[in-house]
């Protein structure tokens, strides 16, 4: 399908951002002038509260303008990548961002150097919108070095990502898989398809053909992985953190006990639930021996129900009814004002996302094909967009932007509300079983698999910090050990399971994966309470969505009615998983 063949109502309306090139170019020039004005405050921004306020207001205006320029350029480029005018705009926006980053490095250092004056300035009522962001800069004082050391560390950034870049640059080629006597292409995208094949020989062959290539390059991958761990340890030590974990958690203003709590709950207290699920898989699949590569075989037929876009909107509006009319009105607005670019077409970017700026609508790109996954993706991205809309309309620009740490809560709560609605309205046992199975698989990936990844990553970091060598042998042996404990006695590990650690990009993200678990547990707990008619939970959740980035992520989650440092959140989440497992066990025996 070509873009020109799609009805206008099913494409997004970017003219609400810029009506023509001249307006875009005018804003580029305004941004350049604002940058020069910001630079003029160098050395004097801390000389008075008025100067500090004037700089911050100028910088905020610049930031809003840059985000608006970039938003338009990247959205336009993602649907029409061959349009050179769009590419030119994107290049201009990215160049401006880089210039701003380079030219305004003095700001944080000057704030820290004159911290006593700055602390007094933010008591001025005129600066109330800047209190939190200023305190965030001041929070880093114990980990900010001298000007000379900061400049030296900034120079190391040029080489610090070498290991990650090597990992990204490696492009392995795999032997094909024989299916029904024909050779089928194998790569990272098709592996998951082969692992769902009902023929055990196809699954085994695909797994071996894929991971034998990682085995052949295991020493290269071992060096890239250990290089990343060493980089994290170096920067943590240089900036006077206790270790790499503390350095990562500090950025999100999260306590160590949060990380430890997630690992304790998922890897120790509630892991028997996952073992029980694997035992059920072995029974349903009627396997005498179940290998780790057998775990993706569907236990029920995929939900084949199809949806038109109008029907999808009707279902979504019904699913989010518990969140109230204000929330539903935002979703209606998304359709009326054409926030969403729905259909796939030639050269359009794949996947889906929600993206916008403070001064734009929260646009959504997706590739709607009418299946349940499209419906689920649609409500997921609308969760992000509703979060952004409520934040932008209830917070000043300075505190509207929320962190990735809490970003997936709104989208996943929406998914859970959809799942609850669809299960209540399932037209058959088969459809309900399919929905339950999909939810179980999603939960497994986020509340069980990711904490195991987090534990593994932490142990690798600890090894480096304790000056222990990381060879491919001990890297893969550790992964095997943790995998066996994770899967349980009903799963037999293939001999290549150890090298499968080299396939996972998340280990290069520096303690990111535990956030998936936090987001899912939070969403499960919130959705479960909403389903039970807890109006206080609804009110708390909406208050959280309206709070943007006005506080630390932990405090924002508490505002949502959940405390991620307490047991109650995880008890609610894992009990919900158990209830879904109970329902699935009951229904799978009757279809």
HELIX and SHEET records of a PDB file:
HELIX    1   1 UNK A    3  UNK A    5  5                                   3    
HELIX    2   2 UNK A    8  UNK A   10  5                                   3    
HELIX    3   3 UNK A   14  UNK A   16  5                                   3    
HELIX    4   4 UNK A   21  UNK A   39  1                                  19    
HELIX    5   5 UNK A   49  UNK A   79  1                                  31    
HELIX    6   6 UNK A   84  UNK A  103  1                                  20    
HELIX    7   7 UNK A  106  UNK A  113  1                                   8    
HELIX    8   8 UNK A  115  UNK A  121  1                                   7    
HELIX    9   9 UNK A  125  UNK A  130  5                                   6    
HELIX   10  10 UNK A  131  UNK A  139  1                                   9    
HELIX   11  11 UNK A  141  UNK A  143  5                                   3    
HELIX   12  12 UNK A  147  UNK A  160  1                                  14    
HELIX   13  13 UNK A  162  UNK A  169  1                                   8    
HELIX   14  14 UNK A  188  UNK A  194  1                                   7    
HELIX   15  15 UNK A  200  UNK A  216  1                                  17    
HELIX   16  16 UNK A  218  UNK A  238  1                                  21    
HELIX   17  17 UNK A  244  UNK A  251  1                                   8    
HELIX   18  18 UNK A  256  UNK A  264  1                                   9    
HELIX   19  19 UNK A  265  UNK A  269  3                                   5    
HELIX   20  20 UNK A  271  UNK A  285  1                                  15    
HELIX   21  21 UNK A  292  UNK A  294  5                                   3    
HELIX   22  22 UNK A  309  UNK A  319  1                                  11    
HELIX   23  23 UNK A  321  UNK A  323  5                                   3    
HELIX   24  24 UNK A  325  UNK A  336  1                                  12    
HELIX   25  25 UNK A  372  UNK A  394  1                                  23    
HELIX   26  26 UNK A  397  UNK A  400  1                                   4    
HELIX   27  27 UNK A  404  UNK A  424  1                                  21    
HELIX   28  28 UNK A  429  UNK A  443  1                                  15    
HELIX   29  29 UNK A  444  UNK A  449  3                                   6    
HELIX   30  30 UNK A  450  UNK A  465  1                                  16    
HELIX   31  31 UNK A  472  UNK A  487  1                                  16    
HELIX   32  32 UNK A  497  UNK A  503  5                                   7    
HELIX   33  33 UNK A  505  UNK A  508  5                                   4    
HELIX   34  34 UNK A  514  UNK A  531  1                                  18    
HELIX   35  35 UNK A  535  UNK A  546  1                                  12    
HELIX   36  36 UNK A  553  UNK A  559  1                                   7    
HELIX   37  37 UNK A  567  UNK A  588  1                                  22    
SHEET    1   A 2 UNK A 177  UNK A 179  0                                        
SHEET    2   A 2 UNK A 182  UNK A 184 -1                                        
SHEET    1   B 3 UNK A 340  UNK A 341  0                                        
SHEET    2   B 3 UNK A 363  UNK A 365  1                                        
SHEET    3   B 3 UNK A 353  UNK A 355 -1                                        
END                                                                             
